[in-house]
Amino acid sequence: MTSKDSDWTAVLPAGVCDGIAGQQDLTTSKGGWALRWHLLNQLSEVLQKSGLEVVLLKGAALALQVYPEPWHRRMKDVDVLVRRGESEVARGALVGAGMVPMTKGLPRPRTGRLLGESIFIRKLGSLQMTVETHVQTDALVARPMDVAAVFARSRPAPGLAALRLPTLEDHVLMVALHAAAEGFAHPWGMVDLELLLAKGVDGNVLIGRAMEWRASTGLYLALRTLQGLGSTRVDEAWLQQLRPGVLRSAVLKPVFEDADAPRARWKKPRGWRFIAAQAALRDDVANFGAGMARYVMLRTVERVERRLRGAP
C-alpha cells in the first residue's frame, strides 16, 4: 500500500471522514476498481457504437473526478444519467452487449417506468456488477432540472469517450440531493462534498443553479451538515443566500433534529416517513404534490395487480 493510499483521508476534517472509518480495504477496492474500469470501458464502447452519450453519476463519476485515486471511492454499482428520449436505445445497446436487465424481484413495473430507472447485471466469471440507468436524479418526483443543459456542460471522462462527467457545481447539487434522500446519514456523501468543494466550486453558479433546480433547501442542509462535521470549505455567504425562511424552517423542524446540523429523526427514512422528509425538503411544492399523486395512483394499481396474481 503506497503512502498516497494510506494517508489520503488525512487532509479531510476528522468529523467528515469518521463515517468511512473501517471502510478502507484498499486491496479489495483496487481489485473492485479494476473490474469496474473494465465495465466502464465496455459501457463506453457499446454506447459509442449506438451514437449515445451518458453522464456518470455518484461513485464512478466521483472516483474519476475528485478522489486522489479512483479506488479510494467505494461503490456498489455504476449509475448513469440518460436522456429520457434515448432510454430505450440505451437499453437495447446494453442488452446487446450481454448485460441482463433485472426483472425478477421488481414488483413495481409501473412506478419503475414513471421514475425512469432500469437495472442491468453484467456477469464477469463468478462475479457480477450492476449498471443502473436513470432519466432523473431525484427520488420519487423529478425537480425542474434541465437535463439537456447538464449534458451540454459535462465533459468526457478520461479515456471513456461516451461517458461524461458533470460540472463541479452540478455534481455538488446531485450529491447534496442524494444525501438529503438518505436523511443526511450517508458518510461517503459528506466526503464527496468536501472533495468537490476542494476542487474550487463557483459559489454564484452553485447558488443560481440550486434556485433553478428548486433545490436550495436540500443544498443548504447538506452544506450545514458538512460544516457541522468540521469542514471549513462551506462559504457563509452561500448559507446566508440559501437559508430557509421562517415558514420553511417550521416545516423542517418536525422531520429533522436541528436544521442547523441536520439529521433525519428517522435514519434513512422509509415509507411514509421518507415521503414526509422529502416533502419538507422540496422547494417545488406544487410539482412535488402532483408527482406524488401520480406515484400513489400507480403504486395502488401495482398492489391491486399483485393481489390479483396471488403474489405476496
Secondary structure in CASP SS format (residue, H / E / C, confidence):
PFRMAT SS
TARGET T0000
AUTHOR 0000-0000-0000
METHOD secondary structure of the structure
MODEL  1
M C 1.00
T C 1.00
S H 1.00
K H 1.00
D H 1.00
S H 1.00
D C 1.00
W H 1.00
T H 1.00
A H 1.00
V H 1.00
L C 1.00
P C 1.00
A H 1.00
G H 1.00
V H 1.00
C H 1.00
D H 1.00
G H 1.00
I H 1.00
A C 1.00
G C 1.00
Q C 1.00
Q C 1.00
D C 1.00
L H 1.00
T H 1.00
T H 1.00
S H 1.00
K H 1.00
G H 1.00
G H 1.00
W H 1.00
A H 1.00
L H 1.00
R H 1.00
W H 1.00
H H 1.00
L H 1.00
L H 1.00
N H 1.00
Q H 1.00
L H 1.00
S H 1.00
E H 1.00
V H 1.00
L H 1.00
Q H 1.00
K H 1.00
S C 1.00
G C 1.00
L C 1.00
E C 1.00
V E 1.00
V E 1.00
L E 1.00
L E 1.00
K H 1.00
G H 1.00
A H 1.00
A H 1.00
L H 1.00
A H 1.00
L H 1.00
Q H 1.00
V C 1.00
Y C 1.00
P C 1.00
E C 1.00
P H 1.00
W H 1.00
H H 1.00
R C 1.00
R C 1.00
M C 1.00
K C 1.00
D C 1.00
V E 1.00
D E 1.00
V E 1.00
L E 1.00
V C 1.00
R C 1.00
R H 1.00
G H 1.00
E H 1.00
S H 1.00
E H 1.00
V H 1.00
A H 1.00
R H 1.00
G H 1.00
A H 1.00
L H 1.00
V H 1.00
G H 1.00
A C 1.00
G C 1.00
M C 1.00
V E 1.00
P E 1.00
M C 1.00
T C 1.00
K C 1.00
G C 1.00
L C 1.00
P C 1.00
R C 1.00
P H 1.00
R H 1.00
T H 1.00
G H 1.00
R H 1.00
L H 1.00
L H 1.00
G C 1.00
E C 1.00
S E 1.00
I E 1.00
F E 1.00
I E 1.00
R E 1.00
K E 1.00
L E 1.00
G C 1.00
S C 1.00
L E 1.00
Q E 1.00
M E 1.00
T E 1.00
V E 1.00
E E 1.00
T E 1.00
H E 1.00
V C 1.00
Q C 1.00
T C 1.00
D C 1.00
A C 1.00
L C 1.00
V C 1.00
A C 1.00
R C 1.00
P C 1.00
M C 1.00
D C 1.00
V H 1.00
A H 1.00
A H 1.00
V H 1.00
F H 1.00
A H 1.00
R H 1.00
S C 1.00
R E 1.00
P E 1.00
A E 1.00
P C 1.00
G C 1.00
L E 1.00
A E 1.00
A E 1.00
L E 1.00
R E 1.00
L E 1.00
P C 1.00
T C 1.00
L H 1.00
E H 1.00
D H 1.00
H H 1.00
V H 1.00
L H 1.00
M H 1.00
V H 1.00
A H 1.00
L H 1.00
H H 1.00
A H 1.00
A H 1.00
A H 1.00
E C 1.00
G C 1.00
F C 1.00
A C 1.00
H C 1.00
P H 1.00
W H 1.00
G H 1.00
M H 1.00
V H 1.00
D H 1.00
L H 1.00
E H 1.00
L H 1.00
L H 1.00
L H 1.00
A H 1.00
K C 1.00
G C 1.00
V C 1.00
D C 1.00
G H 1.00
N H 1.00
V H 1.00
L H 1.00
I H 1.00
G H 1.00
R H 1.00
A H 1.00
M H 1.00
E H 1.00
W C 1.00
R C 1.00
A C 1.00
S H 1.00
T H 1.00
G H 1.00
L H 1.00
Y H 1.00
L H 1.00
A H 1.00
L H 1.00
R H 1.00
T H 1.00
L H 1.00
Q H 1.00
G H 1.00
L C 1.00
G C 1.00
S C 1.00
T C 1.00
R C 1.00
V C 1.00
D C 1.00
E H 1.00
A H 1.00
W H 1.00
L H 1.00
Q H 1.00
Q H 1.00
L H 1.00
R C 1.00
P C 1.00
G C 1.00
V H 1.00
L H 1.00
R H 1.00
S H 1.00
A H 1.00
V H 1.00
L H 1.00
K C 1.00
P C 1.00
V C 1.00
F E 1.00
E C 1.00
D C 1.00
A C 1.00
D C 1.00
A C 1.00
P C 1.00
R C 1.00
A E 1.00
R C 1.00
W C 1.00
K C 1.00
K C 1.00
P C 1.00
R C 1.00
G H 1.00
W H 1.00
R H 1.00
F H 1.00
I H 1.00
A H 1.00
A H 1.00
Q H 1.00
A H 1.00
A H 1.00
L H 1.00
R C 1.00
D C 1.00
D C 1.00
V H 1.00
A H 1.00
N H 1.00
F H 1.00
G H 1.00
A H 1.00
G H 1.00
M H 1.00
A H 1.00
R H 1.00
Y H 1.00
V H 1.00
M H 1.00
L H 1.00
R H 1.00
T H 1.00
V H 1.00
E H 1.00
R H 1.00
V H 1.00
E H 1.00
R H 1.00
R H 1.00
L H 1.00
R C 1.00
G C 1.00
A C 1.00
P C 1.00
END
